Amino acid sequence: MIRHIVLLDLSPEYDRAELSDVMTGLGELQSRLVGFSGFEHGSNINFEGMSEECAYVIICHFDNEDVFRNFIIDPVHADLGQRLVNICRRGVKGISIIDVKLAS
């Protein structure tokens, strides 16, 4: 299993409708890519005060590395990713990505 975790530092004036549309698009990718087995997203509540720069989090679940690689090269994913860049503070530098291969 692969977890693809995306941390977004959203611009203060980001377009909430745009973020919602991108989340819808990512959810729709799940139905197109067999093995894209889970998709979660939401606002960072930052209870411990250790991630102020992260306003929003996306977590994608992939059954294996092949599915994940197909997701990465998917043109719809690329378009959605660019739209996220456009609403983040500092553009692409406002996005952190963690990819985890879970132990069996």
HELIX and SHEET records of a PDB file:
HELIX    1   1 ARG A   16  ARG A   32  1                                  17    
HELIX    2   2 GLU A   65  ILE A   73  1                                   9    
HELIX    3   3 PRO A   75  ILE A   87  1                                  13    
HELIX    4   4 GLY A   91  GLY A   94  5                                   4    
SHEET    1   A 4 PHE A  36  SER A  43  0                                        
SHEET    2   A 4 TYR A  56  PHE A  62 -1                                        
SHEET    3   A 4 ILE A   2  LEU A   8 -1                                        
SHEET    4   A 4 ILE A  95  LYS A 101 -1                                        
END                                                                             
